[in-house]
């Protein structure tokens, strides 16, 4: 390619890049003004979007890192592969969102509404989900390592394949939850509700289950070594073939209904 053709090629590429940049900027402005309901791959990082009505919008692959979406409504919004790392979503309405593969690492989701949200394979590591409402949410394969979920409602949520090691699940509602064969080492379930939970074959080494209601829970074959069940209710629970070395049952109500000494 001679110099003249090379210069022409560079000018063309530059023009296209400028045009694309202007188009993206225009898309962002249209979205923020409410004129458009979609902003795919848009850069909205650090934006102040508090209390905004963003219901049913399409924000797939959008960059929302560190954005302030507290009290915003994202009801039924599409956030597939969006990056919300470090975003503030306190009290936000995230009911029925589609956020498969989304990044929410370190996000603030305190008291967020997340009923029936699809967070399959999403990264929620280190996120703060205190008192979040996650009833019937899809968390299959989600990364919740080190996440804070005290007081969260996970009734009916799907957790198959989720990573929960080191998570804070104190006083969390996990009625009838399927946690079979999951890695739950070091998880803090203290004072939680795990009535009739399926914990068959689960790894609960070093887990904190003090004061947990495990009425009718199935712990068949679970690894409970070093776990703390102080004051827990294990009435009608199944402990067949469970590994109990070093587990603490002080003042716990055992499967036969008797309180441990």
Secondary structure, 3 states (H helix, E strand, C coil): CCHHHHHHHHHHHHHHHHHHHHHHHHHHHHHHHCCCCECCCCECCCCECCCCECCCCECCCCECCCCECCCCECCCCECCCCECCCCECCCCECCCCECCCCECCCCECCCCECCCCECCCCECCCCECCCCECCCCECCCCECCCCECCCCECCCCECCCCECCCCECCCCECCCCECCCCECCCCECCCCECCCCECCCCECCCCECCCCECCCCECCCCECCCCECCCCECCCCECCCCECCCCECCCCECCCCCECC
